[in-house]
């Protein structure tokens, strides 16, 4: 069954682990799977495994320029994106928001700051 035929699906962080499994599942359902990641070798290998029309664009999901380039390349080659699995993570992040906490403790505050709309 190809419930996702004629759909273009981007999977951020899709070069490995559970997100690679998500890319495989989307492709198995007929989607044009786009494996977007910073791990070029693994991403290229997975796109090749999935076959045409799967693609691999390098994507550092934290950078707007990378997003614009990856989306433009994808839409030029495959058409508009209709599915986004955007759950890539950062492992070993050196810059954490709590590093500059006013207490200077360098650890996460025990109580989050209240939300103030504004």
N, C-alpha and C positions, 0 to 999 in steps of 0.2 A: 504494500500500500504506500502511495506517495502523497500523503496529506499536505505536504509543503511544496509541491511542484510549483514552479514559477515564482518561488519566494527566494529572496537573497537574505542570508543570515550571517551576521558578523558575531564572532565569539572572541571577546577580548581575553587574553591570557590562554588562548586555546591550543597552544603548542604542547601542552602536557597535562597529565593528571585527569581530574574529573572534567575539566573544560575540554580536553581533547576528546573525551567520551561524549560530551555534549555535541561537539562538532561532528563526530561520527554519526550520532543519532539523528541530527538534523539532515545530514547528507543522505542517510538511509531512508529518510522520509521524503526525499526528493528536493530538498533545498539546495541552492548554490551556497555551499559553506565557505565562509571567509574566515580563515584562521589568523587572527591578528595578535601579534605578540612581539616581544623584544628578543626572543630566542629564535634567531633566524634559521639555524640548521634544523631544529626540531619542527618549526613551523613549516618550512619548505618541504621537509620529509612528509609531514602529515598531509599537506595539501596534495602532494604527489600521490600518496596512498589513497586519498579520497577520489582522485581523478578529476577529469574535466566535469564541471566548470569550477571546481574548488580553486581558491587562490590563497596566497599568503602575502599580505602587506606587513612590513615592519611597522609596529605601532607601540610607541610609549604612550600609554593611555593618559598619562599625566600632562601631556603637552598638546596644546590646541593645534599647533602647526601639524603635528603628526596625525591628529584626527582629521583635519581638513584634507591632507594629502591622501590618507587611507580611504576616506569616504569618496573623494573625487576619483581615485583609481578604481575603486569598486564599482561605483555607479557608471563610470565610462565603460567598463568591461562587462558588467552584469545587469545593470539597471538599478532602479531605486532599492534601497535597503528597506526591508519590511519586518525583519526580526533582529533584535539586538540582545545578545547575552553579554551583559557588561558587568561581570563580577570578578575581573582580574584583581589580584592583590599585590601588595608590595611586601616582600619578605626582606627583613634586615634593613628596614628603613632607618637611615641615620638622622633624618630630620623629623622629629615628632613634635606635635603642637605643644606638648607639655614641657619640652625642653626650655621654653622661655616663660614658664609659669612664674607669676610675680613672687611666689615664695622663694624662688631660686633653688628649690629642692631638686629639680631635675627629674622629678617623678610625677606621675599623673595625680592631679588633685583628687582628693577623696570625695569631694562634693562638686558636681558640675555647676558651672555658672548658670544662673537663671536665664531663661530665654527672655529677651527684651525686644519685641517687634519694633521696627523702626525705620 
